[in-house]
C-alpha cells in the first residue's frame, strides 16, 4: 500500500505532463481569437485536446488544430 501511495502521484504528474505536451502540438496559439463571432448551432466536435466544443467555429477560435465530429468521451 505504501508503494502505491508513492508511485501514484508520480504517475499522475507524468500523465499531466504528457497531456500538456500534447496540447502544445494541438493548439495553435496564434489562431486563438475570442472576438470571432461563431454561429450558435450546437454541432459538437471533440478537439485534439480532449475538450468538447459546441461546434467547429468555437474549436477554431480556441486555436484547436484538429478535431472530430461528436463529443469527447
PyMOL Python script that loads the backbone (N, CA, C, O; Angstrom):
from pymol import cmd

cmd.read_pdbstr("""\
ATOM      1  N   UNK A   1       0.819  -1.188   0.000  1.00  0.00           N
ATOM      2  CA  UNK A   1       0.000   0.000   0.000  1.00  0.00           C
ATOM      3  C   UNK A   1       0.864   1.252   0.000  1.00  0.00           C
ATOM      4  O   UNK A   1       0.540   2.229  -0.676  1.00  0.00           O
ATOM      5  N   UNK A   2       1.977   1.231   0.764  1.00  0.00           N
ATOM      6  CA  UNK A   2       2.855   2.390   0.820  1.00  0.00           C
ATOM      7  C   UNK A   2       3.472   2.670  -0.547  1.00  0.00           C
ATOM      8  O   UNK A   2       3.640   3.825  -0.937  1.00  0.00           O
ATOM      9  N   UNK A   3       3.810   1.598  -1.272  1.00  0.00           N
ATOM     10  CA  UNK A   3       4.390   1.776  -2.605  1.00  0.00           C
ATOM     11  C   UNK A   3       3.394   2.451  -3.539  1.00  0.00           C
ATOM     12  O   UNK A   3       3.775   3.298  -4.347  1.00  0.00           O
ATOM     13  N   UNK A   4       2.129   2.081  -3.434  1.00  0.00           N
ATOM     14  CA  UNK A   4       1.092   2.682  -4.265  1.00  0.00           C
ATOM     15  C   UNK A   4       0.978   4.172  -3.996  1.00  0.00           C
ATOM     16  O   UNK A   4       0.822   4.964  -4.925  1.00  0.00           O
ATOM     17  N   UNK A   5       1.056   4.557  -2.730  1.00  0.00           N
ATOM     18  CA  UNK A   5       0.961   5.968  -2.363  1.00  0.00           C
ATOM     19  C   UNK A   5       2.146   6.776  -2.871  1.00  0.00           C
ATOM     20  O   UNK A   5       2.025   7.983  -3.082  1.00  0.00           O
ATOM     21  N   UNK A   6       3.266   6.142  -3.066  1.00  0.00           N
ATOM     22  CA  UNK A   6       4.446   6.825  -3.593  1.00  0.00           C
ATOM     23  C   UNK A   6       4.397   6.881  -5.119  1.00  0.00           C
ATOM     24  O   UNK A   6       4.724   7.909  -5.711  1.00  0.00           O
ATOM     25  N   UNK A   7       3.998   5.805  -5.745  1.00  0.00           N
ATOM     26  CA  UNK A   7       4.016   5.706  -7.200  1.00  0.00           C
ATOM     27  C   UNK A   7       2.865   6.476  -7.842  1.00  0.00           C
ATOM     28  O   UNK A   7       3.044   7.076  -8.902  1.00  0.00           O
ATOM     29  N   UNK A   8       1.702   6.470  -7.227  1.00  0.00           N
ATOM     30  CA  UNK A   8       0.528   7.100  -7.811  1.00  0.00           C
ATOM     31  C   UNK A   8       0.737   8.586  -8.125  1.00  0.00           C
ATOM     32  O   UNK A   8       0.429   9.005  -9.241  1.00  0.00           O
ATOM     33  N   UNK A   9       1.243   9.397  -7.197  1.00  0.00           N
ATOM     34  CA  UNK A   9       1.454  10.810  -7.530  1.00  0.00           C
ATOM     35  C   UNK A   9       2.444  11.006  -8.684  1.00  0.00           C
ATOM     36  O   UNK A   9       2.300  11.932  -9.482  1.00  0.00           O
ATOM     37  N   UNK A  10       3.426  10.149  -8.763  1.00  0.00           N
ATOM     38  CA  UNK A  10       4.403  10.250  -9.853  1.00  0.00           C
ATOM     39  C   UNK A  10       3.722   9.960 -11.188  1.00  0.00           C
ATOM     40  O   UNK A  10       3.960  10.667 -12.168  1.00  0.00           O
ATOM     41  N   UNK A  11       2.882   8.933 -11.238  1.00  0.00           N
ATOM     42  CA  UNK A  11       2.168   8.604 -12.463  1.00  0.00           C
ATOM     43  C   UNK A  11       1.209   9.722 -12.868  1.00  0.00           C
ATOM     44  O   UNK A  11       1.091  10.047 -14.049  1.00  0.00           O
ATOM     45  N   UNK A  12       0.536  10.299 -11.899  1.00  0.00           N
ATOM     46  CA  UNK A  12      -0.377  11.402 -12.188  1.00  0.00           C
ATOM     47  C   UNK A  12       0.401  12.574 -12.758  1.00  0.00           C
ATOM     48  O   UNK A  12      -0.032  13.182 -13.737  1.00  0.00           O
ATOM     49  N   UNK A  13       1.543  12.903 -12.165  1.00  0.00           N
ATOM     50  CA  UNK A  13       2.370  14.006 -12.650  1.00  0.00           C
ATOM     51  C   UNK A  13       2.827  13.754 -14.081  1.00  0.00           C
ATOM     52  O   UNK A  13       2.754  14.650 -14.922  1.00  0.00           O
ATOM     53  N   UNK A  14       3.291  12.558 -14.360  1.00  0.00           N
ATOM     54  CA  UNK A  14       3.757  12.240 -15.706  1.00  0.00           C
ATOM     55  C   UNK A  14       2.614  12.281 -16.713  1.00  0.00           C
ATOM     56  O   UNK A  14       2.796  12.730 -17.844  1.00  0.00           O
ATOM     57  N   UNK A  15       1.443  11.817 -16.307  1.00  0.00           N
ATOM     58  CA  UNK A  15       0.276  11.870 -17.179  1.00  0.00           C
ATOM     59  C   UNK A  15      -0.114  13.298 -17.502  1.00  0.00           C
ATOM     60  O   UNK A  15      -0.465  13.599 -18.643  1.00  0.00           O
ATOM     61  N   UNK A  16      -0.059  14.174 -16.524  1.00  0.00           N
ATOM     62  CA  UNK A  16      -0.387  15.580 -16.750  1.00  0.00           C
ATOM     63  C   UNK A  16       0.649  16.238 -17.648  1.00  0.00           C
ATOM     64  O   UNK A  16       0.305  17.050 -18.507  1.00  0.00           O
ATOM     65  N   UNK A  17       1.902  15.894 -17.457  1.00  0.00           N
ATOM     66  CA  UNK A  17       2.953  16.466 -18.288  1.00  0.00           C
ATOM     67  C   UNK A  17       2.754  16.064 -19.739  1.00  0.00           C
ATOM     68  O   UNK A  17       2.914  16.898 -20.630  1.00  0.00           O
ATOM     69  N   UNK A  18       2.411  14.815 -19.998  1.00  0.00           N
ATOM     70  CA  UNK A  18       2.201  14.364 -21.362  1.00  0.00           C
ATOM     71  C   UNK A  18       1.021  15.092 -21.988  1.00  0.00           C
ATOM     72  O   UNK A  18       1.084  15.470 -23.157  1.00  0.00           O
ATOM     73  N   UNK A  19      -0.045  15.295 -21.239  1.00  0.00           N
ATOM     74  CA  UNK A  19      -1.217  15.978 -21.766  1.00  0.00           C
ATOM     75  C   UNK A  19      -0.861  17.391 -22.175  1.00  0.00           C
ATOM     76  O   UNK A  19      -1.303  17.844 -23.231  1.00  0.00           O
ATOM     77  N   UNK A  20      -0.077  18.110 -21.379  1.00  0.00           N
ATOM     78  CA  UNK A  20       0.286  19.474 -21.728  1.00  0.00           C
ATOM     79  C   UNK A  20       1.177  19.488 -22.961  1.00  0.00           C
ATOM     80  O   UNK A  20       1.088  20.410 -23.772  1.00  0.00           O
ATOM     81  N   UNK A  21       2.046  18.473 -23.119  1.00  0.00           N
ATOM     82  CA  UNK A  21       2.858  18.381 -24.332  1.00  0.00           C
ATOM     83  C   UNK A  21       1.968  18.149 -25.546  1.00  0.00           C
ATOM     84  O   UNK A  21       2.196  18.725 -26.610  1.00  0.00           O
ATOM     85  N   UNK A  22       0.942  17.296 -25.382  1.00  0.00           N
ATOM     86  CA  UNK A  22       0.008  17.047 -26.474  1.00  0.00           C
ATOM     87  C   UNK A  22      -0.726  18.326 -26.848  1.00  0.00           C
ATOM     88  O   UNK A  22      -0.942  18.594 -28.030  1.00  0.00           O
ATOM     89  N   UNK A  23      -1.109  19.117 -25.854  1.00  0.00           N
ATOM     90  CA  UNK A  23      -1.814  20.362 -26.119  1.00  0.00           C
ATOM     91  C   UNK A  23      -0.954  21.331 -26.902  1.00  0.00           C
ATOM     92  O   UNK A  23      -1.473  22.081 -27.728  1.00  0.00           O
ATOM     93  N   UNK A  24       0.347  21.335 -26.664  1.00  0.00           N
ATOM     94  CA  UNK A  24       1.234  22.238 -27.386  1.00  0.00           C
ATOM     95  C   UNK A  24       1.213  21.923 -28.878  1.00  0.00           C
ATOM     96  O   UNK A  24       1.311  22.833 -29.701  1.00  0.00           O
ATOM     97  N   UNK A  25       1.087  20.649 -29.235  1.00  0.00           N
ATOM     98  CA  UNK A  25       1.034  20.253 -30.640  1.00  0.00           C
ATOM     99  C   UNK A  25      -0.379  20.359 -31.194  1.00  0.00           C
ATOM    100  O   UNK A  25      -0.576  20.263 -32.406  1.00  0.00           O
ATOM    101  N   UNK A  26      -1.352  20.554 -30.333  1.00  0.00           N
ATOM    102  CA  UNK A  26      -2.751  20.547 -30.712  1.00  0.00           C
ATOM    103  C   UNK A  26      -3.331  21.953 -30.847  1.00  0.00           C
ATOM    104  O   UNK A  26      -4.251  22.174 -31.635  1.00  0.00           O
ATOM    105  N   UNK A  27      -2.804  22.890 -30.091  1.00  0.00           N
ATOM    106  CA  UNK A  27      -3.329  24.246 -30.058  1.00  0.00           C
ATOM    107  C   UNK A  27      -2.359  25.191 -30.766  1.00  0.00           C
ATOM    108  O   UNK A  27      -1.170  25.233 -30.452  1.00  0.00           O
ATOM    109  N   UNK A  28      -2.889  25.945 -31.721  1.00  0.00           N
ATOM    110  CA  UNK A  28      -2.108  26.980 -32.393  1.00  0.00           C
ATOM    111  C   UNK A  28      -2.386  28.291 -31.666  1.00  0.00           C
ATOM    112  O   UNK A  28      -3.433  28.909 -31.858  1.00  0.00           O
ATOM    113  N   UNK A  29      -1.446  28.702 -30.839  1.00  0.00           N
ATOM    114  CA  UNK A  29      -1.630  29.900 -30.020  1.00  0.00           C
ATOM    115  C   UNK A  29      -1.930  31.136 -30.866  1.00  0.00           C
ATOM    116  O   UNK A  29      -2.668  32.021 -30.432  1.00  0.00           O
ATOM    117  N   UNK A  30      -1.366  31.198 -32.063  1.00  0.00           N
ATOM    118  CA  UNK A  30      -1.588  32.373 -32.921  1.00  0.00           C
ATOM    119  C   UNK A  30      -2.997  32.402 -33.514  1.00  0.00           C
ATOM    120  O   UNK A  30      -3.431  33.440 -34.012  1.00  0.00           O
ATOM    121  N   UNK A  31      -3.717  31.275 -33.467  1.00  0.00           N
ATOM    122  CA  UNK A  31      -5.066  31.208 -34.034  1.00  0.00           C
ATOM    123  C   UNK A  31      -6.153  31.486 -32.997  1.00  0.00           C
ATOM    124  O   UNK A  31      -7.330  31.569 -33.348  1.00  0.00           O
ATOM    125  N   UNK A  32      -5.779  31.628 -31.744  1.00  0.00           N
ATOM    126  CA  UNK A  32      -6.765  31.892 -30.693  1.00  0.00           C
ATOM    127  C   UNK A  32      -7.307  33.311 -30.876  1.00  0.00           C
ATOM    128  O   UNK A  32      -6.550  34.282 -30.896  1.00  0.00           O
ATOM    129  N   UNK A  33      -8.631  33.410 -31.010  1.00  0.00           N
ATOM    130  CA  UNK A  33      -9.269  34.704 -31.196  1.00  0.00           C
ATOM    131  C   UNK A  33     -10.642  34.694 -30.537  1.00  0.00           C
ATOM    132  O   UNK A  33     -11.612  34.229 -31.136  1.00  0.00           O
ATOM    133  N   UNK A  34     -10.733  35.206 -29.304  1.00  0.00           N
ATOM    134  CA  UNK A  34     -12.013  35.208 -28.594  1.00  0.00           C
ATOM    135  C   UNK A  34     -13.027  36.189 -29.192  1.00  0.00           C
ATOM    136  O   UNK A  34     -14.192  36.182 -28.793  1.00  0.00           O
ATOM    137  N   UNK A  35     -12.612  37.018 -30.124  1.00  0.00           N
ATOM    138  CA  UNK A  35     -13.504  38.018 -30.715  1.00  0.00           C
ATOM    139  C   UNK A  35     -14.245  37.518 -31.951  1.00  0.00           C
ATOM    140  O   UNK A  35     -15.056  38.250 -32.519  1.00  0.00           O
ATOM    141  N   UNK A  36     -13.983  36.287 -32.375  1.00  0.00           N
ATOM    142  CA  UNK A  36     -14.697  35.727 -33.529  1.00  0.00           C
ATOM    143  C   UNK A  36     -16.146  35.483 -33.143  1.00  0.00           C
ATOM    144  O   UNK A  36     -16.425  34.916 -32.087  1.00  0.00           O
ATOM    145  N   UNK A  37     -17.067  35.908 -33.996  1.00  0.00           N
ATOM    146  CA  UNK A  37     -18.493  35.669 -33.765  1.00  0.00           C
ATOM    147  C   UNK A  37     -18.880  34.344 -34.396  1.00  0.00           C
ATOM    148  O   UNK A  37     -19.134  34.274 -35.599  1.00  0.00           O
ATOM    149  N   UNK A  38     -18.925  33.303 -33.596  1.00  0.00           N
ATOM    150  CA  UNK A  38     -19.297  31.974 -34.086  1.00  0.00           C
ATOM    151  C   UNK A  38     -20.817  31.826 -34.071  1.00  0.00           C
ATOM    152  O   UNK A  38     -21.515  32.451 -33.273  1.00  0.00           O
ATOM    153  N   UNK A  39     -21.301  30.993 -34.965  1.00  0.00           N
ATOM    154  CA  UNK A  39     -22.732  30.713 -35.034  1.00  0.00           C
ATOM    155  C   UNK A  39     -23.159  29.909 -33.815  1.00  0.00           C
ATOM    156  O   UNK A  39     -22.344  29.225 -33.197  1.00  0.00           O
ATOM    157  N   UNK A  40     -24.442  29.996 -33.471  1.00  0.00           N
ATOM    158  CA  UNK A  40     -24.963  29.387 -32.252  1.00  0.00           C
ATOM    159  C   UNK A  40     -25.513  27.983 -32.475  1.00  0.00           C
ATOM    160  O   UNK A  40     -26.287  27.493 -31.652  1.00  0.00           O
ATOM    161  N   UNK A  41     -25.139  27.335 -33.551  1.00  0.00           N
ATOM    162  CA  UNK A  41     -25.590  25.982 -33.847  1.00  0.00           C
ATOM    163  C   UNK A  41     -24.806  24.982 -32.993  1.00  0.00           C
ATOM    164  O   UNK A  41     -23.575  25.014 -32.969  1.00  0.00           O
ATOM    165  N   UNK A  42     -25.527  24.086 -32.287  1.00  0.00           N
ATOM    166  CA  UNK A  42     -24.856  23.062 -31.495  1.00  0.00           C
ATOM    167  C   UNK A  42     -24.606  21.854 -32.380  1.00  0.00           C
ATOM    168  O   UNK A  42     -25.521  21.092 -32.691  1.00  0.00           O
ATOM    169  N   UNK A  43     -23.363  21.694 -32.778  1.00  0.00           N
ATOM    170  CA  UNK A  43     -22.914  20.582 -33.606  1.00  0.00           C
ATOM    171  C   UNK A  43     -21.552  20.176 -33.039  1.00  0.00           C
ATOM    172  O   UNK A  43     -20.519  20.514 -33.617  1.00  0.00           O
ATOM    173  N   UNK A  44     -21.539  19.450 -31.908  1.00  0.00           N
ATOM    174  CA  UNK A  44     -20.313  19.252 -31.129  1.00  0.00           C
ATOM    175  C   UNK A  44     -19.178  18.581 -31.886  1.00  0.00           C
ATOM    176  O   UNK A  44     -19.378  17.710 -32.732  1.00  0.00           O
ATOM    177  N   UNK A  45     -17.977  19.031 -31.538  1.00  0.00           N
ATOM    178  CA  UNK A  45     -16.753  18.425 -32.046  1.00  0.00           C
ATOM    179  C   UNK A  45     -15.838  18.154 -30.865  1.00  0.00           C
ATOM    180  O   UNK A  45     -15.860  18.866 -29.862  1.00  0.00           O
ATOM    181  N   UNK A  46     -15.039  17.114 -31.006  1.00  0.00           N
ATOM    182  CA  UNK A  46     -14.063  16.760 -29.971  1.00  0.00           C
ATOM    183  C   UNK A  46     -12.694  17.232 -30.439  1.00  0.00           C
ATOM    184  O   UNK A  46     -12.164  16.748 -31.439  1.00  0.00           O
ATOM    185  N   UNK A  47     -12.137  18.169 -29.712  1.00  0.00           N
ATOM    186  CA  UNK A  47     -10.816  18.689 -30.059  1.00  0.00           C
ATOM    187  C   UNK A  47      -9.718  17.720 -29.700  1.00  0.00           C
ATOM    188  O   UNK A  47      -9.888  16.857 -28.839  1.00  0.00           O
ATOM    189  N   UNK A  48      -8.587  17.868 -30.366  1.00  0.00           N
ATOM    190  CA  UNK A  48      -7.437  17.007 -30.087  1.00  0.00           C
ATOM    191  C   UNK A  48      -6.915  17.207 -28.666  1.00  0.00           C
ATOM    192  O   UNK A  48      -6.087  16.429 -28.193  1.00  0.00           O
ATOM    193  N   UNK A  49      -7.396  18.247 -27.985  1.00  0.00           N
ATOM    194  CA  UNK A  49      -7.021  18.480 -26.600  1.00  0.00           C
ATOM    195  C   UNK A  49      -7.948  17.774 -25.616  1.00  0.00           C
ATOM    196  O   UNK A  49      -7.793  17.909 -24.402  1.00  0.00           O
ATOM    197  N   UNK A  50      -8.930  17.009 -26.152  1.00  0.00           N
ATOM    198  CA  UNK A  50      -9.839  16.255 -25.302  1.00  0.00           C
ATOM    199  C   UNK A  50     -11.015  17.057 -24.783  1.00  0.00           C
ATOM    200  O   UNK A  50     -11.721  16.605 -23.881  1.00  0.00           O
ATOM    201  N   UNK A  51     -11.237  18.238 -25.335  1.00  0.00           N
ATOM    202  CA  UNK A  51     -12.340  19.104 -24.913  1.00  0.00           C
ATOM    203  C   UNK A  51     -13.436  19.063 -25.968  1.00  0.00           C
ATOM    204  O   UNK A  51     -13.147  19.116 -27.163  1.00  0.00           O
ATOM    205  N   UNK A  52     -14.703  18.969 -25.533  1.00  0.00           N
ATOM    206  CA  UNK A  52     -15.831  19.038 -26.453  1.00  0.00           C
ATOM    207  C   UNK A  52     -16.190  20.504 -26.648  1.00  0.00           C
ATOM    208  O   UNK A  52     -16.442  21.230 -25.687  1.00  0.00           O
ATOM    209  N   UNK A  53     -16.209  20.931 -27.917  1.00  0.00           N
ATOM    210  CA  UNK A  53     -16.586  22.294 -28.281  1.00  0.00           C
ATOM    211  C   UNK A  53     -17.961  22.246 -28.930  1.00  0.00           C
ATOM    212  O   UNK A  53     -18.320  21.238 -29.540  1.00  0.00           O
ATOM    213  N   UNK A  54     -18.734  23.316 -28.808  1.00  0.00           N
ATOM    214  CA  UNK A  54     -20.111  23.312 -29.309  1.00  0.00           C
ATOM    215  C   UNK A  54     -20.189  23.216 -30.829  1.00  0.00           C
ATOM    216  O   UNK A  54     -21.194  22.744 -31.359  1.00  0.00           O
ATOM    217  N   UNK A  55     -19.153  23.650 -31.538  1.00  0.00           N
ATOM    218  CA  UNK A  55     -19.093  23.486 -32.991  1.00  0.00           C
ATOM    219  C   UNK A  55     -17.664  23.749 -33.477  1.00  0.00           C
ATOM    220  O   UNK A  55     -16.789  24.120 -32.695  1.00  0.00           O
ATOM    221  N   UNK A  56     -17.446  23.554 -34.759  1.00  0.00           N
ATOM    222  CA  UNK A  56     -16.100  23.703 -35.313  1.00  0.00           C
ATOM    223  C   UNK A  56     -15.582  25.131 -35.233  1.00  0.00           C
ATOM    224  O   UNK A  56     -14.380  25.345 -35.075  1.00  0.00           O
ATOM    225  N   UNK A  57     -16.474  26.109 -35.340  1.00  0.00           N
ATOM    226  CA  UNK A  57     -16.059  27.508 -35.251  1.00  0.00           C
ATOM    227  C   UNK A  57     -15.504  27.827 -33.863  1.00  0.00           C
ATOM    228  O   UNK A  57     -14.478  28.495 -33.739  1.00  0.00           O
ATOM    229  N   UNK A  58     -16.176  27.354 -32.836  1.00  0.00           N
ATOM    230  CA  UNK A  58     -15.722  27.592 -31.461  1.00  0.00           C
ATOM    231  C   UNK A  58     -14.377  26.900 -31.241  1.00  0.00           C
ATOM    232  O   UNK A  58     -13.485  27.467 -30.610  1.00  0.00           O
ATOM    233  N   UNK A  59     -14.228  25.694 -31.753  1.00  0.00           N
ATOM    234  CA  UNK A  59     -12.949  24.986 -31.631  1.00  0.00           C
ATOM    235  C   UNK A  59     -11.844  25.783 -32.316  1.00  0.00           C
ATOM    236  O   UNK A  59     -10.770  25.976 -31.747  1.00  0.00           O
ATOM    237  N   UNK A  60     -12.103  26.238 -33.517  1.00  0.00           N
ATOM    238  CA  UNK A  60     -11.108  27.013 -34.261  1.00  0.00           C
ATOM    239  C   UNK A  60     -10.751  28.317 -33.572  1.00  0.00           C
ATOM    240  O   UNK A  60      -9.586  28.714 -33.569  1.00  0.00           O
ATOM    241  N   UNK A  61     -11.738  28.993 -32.986  1.00  0.00           N
ATOM    242  CA  UNK A  61     -11.457  30.256 -32.308  1.00  0.00           C
ATOM    243  C   UNK A  61     -10.652  30.046 -31.028  1.00  0.00           C
ATOM    244  O   UNK A  61     -10.065  30.988 -30.494  1.00  0.00           O
ATOM    245  N   UNK A  62     -10.628  28.804 -30.539  1.00  0.00           N
ATOM    246  CA  UNK A  62      -9.799  28.452 -29.385  1.00  0.00           C
ATOM    247  C   UNK A  62      -8.440  27.912 -29.803  1.00  0.00           C
ATOM    248  O   UNK A  62      -7.662  27.465 -28.960  1.00  0.00           O
ATOM    249  N   UNK A  63      -8.151  27.950 -31.100  1.00  0.00           N
ATOM    250  CA  UNK A  63      -6.846  27.535 -31.600  1.00  0.00           C
ATOM    251  C   UNK A  63      -6.681  26.055 -31.831  1.00  0.00           C
ATOM    252  O   UNK A  63      -5.574  25.593 -32.106  1.00  0.00           O
ATOM    253  N   UNK A  64      -7.773  25.289 -31.725  1.00  0.00           N
ATOM    254  CA  UNK A  64      -7.684  23.842 -31.914  1.00  0.00           C
ATOM    255  C   UNK A  64      -7.383  23.538 -33.376  1.00  0.00           C
ATOM    256  O   UNK A  64      -8.091  24.000 -34.271  1.00  0.00           O
ATOM    257  N   UNK A  65      -6.353  22.778 -33.608  1.00  0.00           N
ATOM    258  CA  UNK A  65      -5.906  22.477 -34.969  1.00  0.00           C
ATOM    259  C   UNK A  65      -6.676  21.307 -35.566  1.00  0.00           C
ATOM    260  O   UNK A  65      -7.066  21.364 -36.733  1.00  0.00           O
ATOM    261  N   UNK A  66      -6.904  20.251 -34.794  1.00  0.00           N
ATOM    262  CA  UNK A  66      -7.581  19.046 -35.278  1.00  0.00           C
ATOM    263  C   UNK A  66      -8.746  18.700 -34.358  1.00  0.00           C
ATOM    264  O   UNK A  66      -8.650  18.824 -33.137  1.00  0.00           O
ATOM    265  N   UNK A  67      -9.845  18.266 -34.962  1.00  0.00           N
ATOM    266  CA  UNK A  67     -10.993  17.829 -34.182  1.00  0.00           C
ATOM    267  C   UNK A  67     -11.805  16.843 -35.018  1.00  0.00           C
ATOM    268  O   UNK A  67     -11.665  16.766 -36.239  1.00  0.00           O
ATOM    269  N   UNK A  68     -12.665  16.085 -34.315  1.00  0.00           N
ATOM    270  CA  UNK A  68     -13.547  15.156 -34.998  1.00  0.00           C
ATOM    271  C   UNK A  68     -14.980  15.460 -34.575  1.00  0.00           C
ATOM    272  O   UNK A  68     -15.217  16.003 -33.496  1.00  0.00           O
ATOM    273  N   UNK A  69     -15.923  15.106 -35.430  1.00  0.00           N
ATOM    274  CA  UNK A  69     -17.352  15.320 -35.115  1.00  0.00           C
ATOM    275  C   UNK A  69     -17.753  14.475 -33.925  1.00  0.00           C
ATOM    276  O   UNK A  69     -17.321  13.331 -33.782  1.00  0.00           O
ATOM    277  N   UNK A  70     -18.585  15.053 -33.072  1.00  0.00           N
ATOM    278  CA  UNK A  70     -19.099  14.351 -31.905  1.00  0.00           C
ATOM    279  C   UNK A  70     -18.441  14.812 -30.625  1.00  0.00           C
ATOM    280  O   UNK A  70     -17.459  15.555 -30.641  1.00  0.00           O
ATOM    281  N   UNK A  71     -18.995  14.360 -29.523  1.00  0.00           N
ATOM    282  CA  UNK A  71     -18.471  14.742 -28.208  1.00  0.00           C
ATOM    283  C   UNK A  71     -17.288  13.855 -27.818  1.00  0.00           C
ATOM    284  O   UNK A  71     -17.135  12.736 -28.307  1.00  0.00           O
ATOM    285  N   UNK A  72     -16.480  14.378 -26.947  1.00  0.00           N
ATOM    286  CA  UNK A  72     -15.351  13.596 -26.400  1.00  0.00           C
ATOM    287  C   UNK A  72     -15.891  12.632 -25.353  1.00  0.00           C
ATOM    288  O   UNK A  72     -16.908  12.907 -24.716  1.00  0.00           O
ATOM    289  N   UNK A  73     -15.223  11.521 -25.177  1.00  0.00           N
ATOM    290  CA  UNK A  73     -15.653  10.539 -24.170  1.00  0.00           C
ATOM    291  C   UNK A  73     -15.202  10.935 -22.801  1.00  0.00           C
ATOM    292  O   UNK A  73     -15.475  10.227 -21.832  1.00  0.00           O
TER     293      UNK A  73
END
""", "prot")
cmd.dss("prot")
cmd.show_as("cartoon", "prot")
cmd.util.cbc("prot")
cmd.orient("prot")
